[in-house]
Amino acid sequence: MVAYMGEHTNLRKVAFVTGATSGLGLAIARSLAEAGYLVYGGGRRPAPSDLPANFTYVQTDVTSDESVRKSMDYVLSMAGRVDLLVCAAGFGISGAIEDIPMEEAASQFDVNFFGVVRVVQALLPTMRRQKGGRIIIIGSIAGKTGMPFQAYYSASKFALEGFVESLRYEVSAFNIEACIVEPGDFRTGFTGSRKKIVPDGSAYRDKYKKVIAVQEHDETHGMDPLVAGRRIVRLASARRLPVRITVGPLFERFAVWVRRILPDGWFEAFYRIYYKL
Ligand SMILES: NC(=O)c1ccc[n+]([C@@H]2O[C@H](COP(=O)([O-])OP(=O)(O)OC[C@H]3O[C@@H](n4cnc5c(N)ncnc54)[C@H](OP(=O)(O)O)[C@@H]3O)[C@@H](O)[C@H]2O)c1
């Protein structure tokens, strides 16, 4: 069932934002609306309260081809075009690689990776026809360096890094640009929605507990998602979209930079100390 509310006009730039019921996606959608975009977007939950008039809620499940198609059809019937796509829908699974059943691992990819693929595939014909568009994918710094006990989450975000790099080569001839945004820690619903899989008798339980405590502490002390929202607005109107940008606390952005120049073994040693492994 697709639920819709809000206003529409063809006079302004049109944005579609996935994962716009909470956290980063909601902050991005609000910031775009504040900046004058005509914003459409949503998630599976009902519309958040107090949406600005130029933010139309479109219920969308990125794991469903039909839901994504219906949402796109609706947006195009109302706005006629989409100038900016922001893919923010996502969630995290944590636990040891050995302990997480295959279907859970697959569900992580179905939302975080194939959820992006579904929406991008659904929108590219429109962007090609309108001879332009911008695609911003929300990755993670966990897509730059494997996080302990978040292997499937990290892998889904690593996959997006390659996806965006390949996409850029294919679509530039149609005046379509793409960028991956790698957030560090932001205070969102992400920590509360994380699926934790630690079976009774797991050989990894003690280490997992130590690591997840550090990770959740960092997340709950992370930045205000509105900072990312405003950064995405500036990015969306940049002269050209870069391949990637990192947003978030300075220390985490520094860690991503250090990861690039430090030998693998040194960086791994640093993470082992940081996560008490
Ligand atoms: N918070 C951080 O520190 C952080 C850091 C790096 C990267 N990220 C990434 O930022 C993105 C947003 O996460 P967040 O931190 O804002 O977490 P959040 O507050 O939990 O928001 C997640 C959003 O994703 C949506 N979503 C989840 N499954 C979906 C599905 N099947 N179909 C459609 N929408 C779905 C949720 O909507 P419904 O529940 O309504 O479906 C919600 O709007 C994610 O991709 C996450 O990996 C977050």
The ligand as an SDF file (V2000), in Angstrom:
LIG
                    3D

 48 52  0  0  0  0  0  0  0  0999 V2000
   24.0100    7.0210   11.7990 N   0  0  0  0  0  0  0  0  0  0  0  0
   25.2590    6.7930   11.4640 C   0  0  0  0  0  0  0  0  0  0  0  0
   26.1690    6.9890   12.2920 O   0  0  0  0  0  0  0  0  0  0  0  0
   25.5990    6.3120   10.0840 C   0  0  0  0  0  0  0  0  0  0  0  0
   26.9510    6.2250    9.7590 C   0  0  0  0  0  0  0  0  0  0  0  0
   27.3020    5.8010    8.4840 C   0  0  0  0  0  0  0  0  0  0  0  0
   26.3290    5.4900    7.5650 C   0  0  0  0  0  0  0  0  0  0  0  0
   25.0200    5.5720    7.9130 N   0  0  0  0  0  0  0  0  0  0  0  0
   24.0360    5.2240    6.8860 C   0  0  0  0  0  0  0  0  0  0  0  0
   23.0890    6.2560    6.7910 O   0  0  0  0  0  0  0  0  0  0  0  0
   21.8810    5.7170    6.2800 C   0  0  0  0  0  0  0  0  0  0  0  0
   20.7380    6.1950    7.1440 C   0  0  0  0  0  0  0  0  0  0  0  0
   20.8460    5.6150    8.4290 O   0  0  0  0  0  0  0  0  0  0  0  0
   20.4850    6.4410    9.7490 P   0  0  0  0  0  0  0  0  0  0  0  0
   21.7030    6.5370   10.5540 O   0  0  0  0  0  0  0  0  0  0  0  0
   19.7520    7.6500    9.4070 O   0  0  0  0  0  0  0  0  0  0  0  0
   19.5520    5.3700   10.4900 O   0  0  0  0  0  0  0  0  0  0  0  0
   17.9860    5.4070   10.8320 P   0  0  0  0  0  0  0  0  0  0  0  0
   17.6770    6.6210   11.6400 O   0  0  0  0  0  0  0  0  0  0  0  0
   17.6870    4.0800   11.4020 O   0  0  0  0  0  0  0  0  0  0  0  0
   17.2970    5.5650    9.4030 O   0  0  0  0  0  0  0  0  0  0  0  0
   17.2960    4.5050    8.4900 C   0  0  0  0  0  0  0  0  0  0  0  0
   16.3190    4.8050    7.3980 C   0  0  0  0  0  0  0  0  0  0  0  0
   16.3690    3.7320    6.4600 O   0  0  0  0  0  0  0  0  0  0  0  0
   15.0530    3.3340    6.1850 C   0  0  0  0  0  0  0  0  0  0  0  0
   14.9290    1.9310    5.7960 N   0  0  0  0  0  0  0  0  0  0  0  0
   15.4040    0.8280    6.3990 C   0  0  0  0  0  0  0  0  0  0  0  0
   15.0230   -0.2810    5.7360 N   0  0  0  0  0  0  0  0  0  0  0  0
   14.2800    0.1620    4.6740 C   0  0  0  0  0  0  0  0  0  0  0  0
   13.5910   -0.4890    3.6200 C   0  0  0  0  0  0  0  0  0  0  0  0
   13.5590   -1.8210    3.4840 N   0  0  0  0  0  0  0  0  0  0  0  0
   12.9330    0.2940    2.7010 N   0  0  0  0  0  0  0  0  0  0  0  0
   12.9390    1.6310    2.8230 C   0  0  0  0  0  0  0  0  0  0  0  0
   13.5560    2.3070    3.8050 N   0  0  0  0  0  0  0  0  0  0  0  0
   14.2210    1.5610    4.7130 C   0  0  0  0  0  0  0  0  0  0  0  0
   14.2750    3.5950    7.4830 C   0  0  0  0  0  0  0  0  0  0  0  0
   12.8990    3.7510    7.1770 O   0  0  0  0  0  0  0  0  0  0  0  0
   11.7190    2.7260    7.6260 P   0  0  0  0  0  0  0  0  0  0  0  0
   12.1530    2.0850    8.8900 O   0  0  0  0  0  0  0  0  0  0  0  0
   10.5590    3.6530    7.7290 O   0  0  0  0  0  0  0  0  0  0  0  0
   11.6180    1.7900    6.4790 O   0  0  0  0  0  0  0  0  0  0  0  0
   14.8870    4.9160    7.9150 C   0  0  0  0  0  0  0  0  0  0  0  0
   14.2370    5.9810    7.2890 O   0  0  0  0  0  0  0  0  0  0  0  0
   22.0510    4.1980    6.2620 C   0  0  0  0  0  0  0  0  0  0  0  0
   22.3460    3.7930    4.9440 O   0  0  0  0  0  0  0  0  0  0  0  0
   23.2450    3.9820    7.1640 C   0  0  0  0  0  0  0  0  0  0  0  0
   23.9440    2.8130    6.8090 O   0  0  0  0  0  0  0  0  0  0  0  0
   24.6300    5.9720    9.1490 C   0  0  0  0  0  0  0  0  0  0  0  0
  1  2  1  0
  2  3  2  0
  2  4  1  0
  4  5  1  0
  4 48  2  0
  5  6  2  0
  6  7  1  0
  7  8  2  0
  8  9  1  0
  8 48  1  0
  9 10  1  0
  9 46  1  0
 10 11  1  0
 11 12  1  0
 11 44  1  0
 12 13  1  0
 13 14  1  0
 14 15  2  0
 14 16  1  0
 14 17  1  0
 17 18  1  0
 18 19  2  0
 18 20  1  0
 18 21  1  0
 21 22  1  0
 22 23  1  0
 23 24  1  0
 23 42  1  0
 24 25  1  0
 25 26  1  0
 25 36  1  0
 26 27  1  0
 26 35  1  0
 27 28  2  0
 28 29  1  0
 29 30  1  0
 29 35  2  0
 30 31  1  0
 30 32  2  0
 32 33  1  0
 33 34  2  0
 34 35  1  0
 36 37  1  0
 36 42  1  0
 37 38  1  0
 38 39  2  0
 38 40  1  0
 38 41  1  0
 42 43  1  0
 44 45  1  0
 44 46  1  0
 46 47  1  0
M  CHG  2   8   1  16  -1
M  END
$$$$
